């Protein structure tokens, strides 16, 4: 069974290259190259540097660095060091702050547009104070200021606060019909029979 250190040493000797020369070319300290060839585990550098040195050394000698490294792991039972991912706690950074604030502003703007669209497309609200039965009754109520109000098909003036008031006589069927029409044509309708 071939050992990684023996393969590296044999390849270096076959190419007649000195450790000093390899150290200069690869910038790997001589002591580590010698420790690897002599299989002196106590002189190995810490991981992950040891693995990188073995791989670079093998590649420099024209060998398959990954294969030699896997043999090296096997020979010395070096376990791949798995870097523990830190459990990041939530911290406020400028990026997170920007994201949260801009998301909130976009959501608020979309909500505002949706509300305005709903208000524009709905029929106007209509509240009426129905009077007691009499010959000339005064009907008053409130709606949107832009709405047109008709009481039994008669147009009624709406003030700037949306209030309206008019006197009405009962017709033959004793019904009062009040309609509020928005500028886009949506109609709210209330009626009462006496």
N, C-alpha and C positions, 0 to 999 in steps of 0.2 A: 504494500500500500504506500503510495507516494504521500509525502508530507509537504506542505506548502513551503516551508523553510528550505527543505532540501531542493525542491524544484527551483527556487529563486537562486540559491547558491550555485547549483549546477549550471543554470543558464548564464550567470555572471561569469563563472570560470570558463565556460565554453566560448564566450565572446571575449575573454581575456580583458575584462574591464575591472579596474580597481574600485573599491568602495569609495575612495576619496573622489574619484572622477564622477561617480553616480551622485554623490552628495552635492557636488558643485552644480551639476546639470539639473538635478531635480529639486535642489534646495532643501533636501531632507537631511537632518543632522546625522553624521556618521554613526554616532552611538546607537541610534535607533535602527539603522541598517544592520549594524553588527549584532545587535540584540535579536533581531528577527532571524538572521542567518544562524546564530548560535542557539536559537530557541530559548533565550533567557527571558522568560515571561515576566520576571520582576523588573526588568529594564524597559519593558514595553511602555509606550506613552498611553495616556488615557484614551478611552473611546470618546468620540468617533475618530480621533486623529490616527490611532493605530490602524484602523481599517483603511483610512484614506492613504496612509503611507504604504501599506502592503499593496494596495491596488495600483498606486502610482509607480511603485518599484517594479511590479510585474509588467505594467504597460511599457515602462521605459526599456525593459529587457525584451520586449516584443512578444510577451506572453498575453494570454487572455486574462485581464485583470479581475474580471468578475469570477471566473472559474478558480483562480488562485486564491481569491479572497474567501470563496465558499469553502475551499480546503482548509484555509487558515482558521476559519470559524470552527470547523469540525475538529481540527487538531487541538485547539486550545480551549474548546468549549466556550467560546466567547459568544455571548448572547447579544443579539441586536438590541441596542438601547432604544427603547420606544420612548419617545419624548411624551411625557404626560401633558396633555393639553390642559392648560389652566382653565379652571372654571371661572369664566369672566363674570364678574358681578356687573350689574347694570350701572354704568356711570354716565353722567351727563357730559357729552362732548358737544362742541359747536355744530358738528354734522347732525347729531341726533336732535339737538335743539332746533336747528334749521328745518329738518324734516318734519318734526312734530308741529312747529308753528306754521309752516307752509301747508301741511296737510289740513290743519285746523282752518286756516284761511280759505283754502279751496273748498272744503266742506261747508263752511259758513256761506261762501259766495253761492255755491250750488243750491244750498237750502234757501237762501234769499231769492234766487231766481225762480226756484220751484214755487215758493210762497206767492211771489208776485204773479207768476203764470196762473196759479190757482185762483188768486183774487181777481185777475183780469177775466178769466173764463167762467166764473161761476155767476149764477143769477144774483142780482143785488139783494141784500137782506131787506126784509120788509116787516115792520112792526106797526100795528094799528091799534088805536084806542077806540073801541066800538062804543058809540053812545047809546043811551036808552032810546027806546022807540018814541018818536015825536014827529010832528009834521015837517019841520025843518031841522034836520040833525046836523051837528058839526062833527066831522070826522077829522081826526089828526093822527099823525104817525111819523115814522122816521125811516129813512132809507139812505142810500149813498147819494152824495151831493150831485153826482153826474147823471143819475138816473132820471128818466121821464116817468112821471106818475100820472095814471089815469084813474078816475073814479067814475064808474058807469060810463066809460068812454069819453069823459070830459077831462081835458088836460089840466093838471094842477101844478102850481108853481112850487118848486122845491128850493129852499134857501141854501146858503153855503154850508150849513151844518147838517144838511140832509133832512130837515124837518119840513113837513107840509101840513096844511090845514085847509079845509073847505067845507062849505055847507052843501047838503045834498037833500033832495026829496026822494022818497021811495017811488019806484016805478010800479007798474001793474003787478009784476010777479013778486014784489016786496023783497028784492035781492039788492045787495050792494056788492059790487065787484071792484076790487082795487088791484091794479097792475103796476108793477115797477119794472121798467125796461132799461137794461144797461146799454152803454154806447155800442156794444158789439151785438146787441140783439137778444141777449138772454133775459128771460122774463120770470119774475116772481109774481104769484097771483094769490090773493086771499079773497074769500067771499063769505057773506053772512046773509042769511034769510031771516026776516022778521015775521 
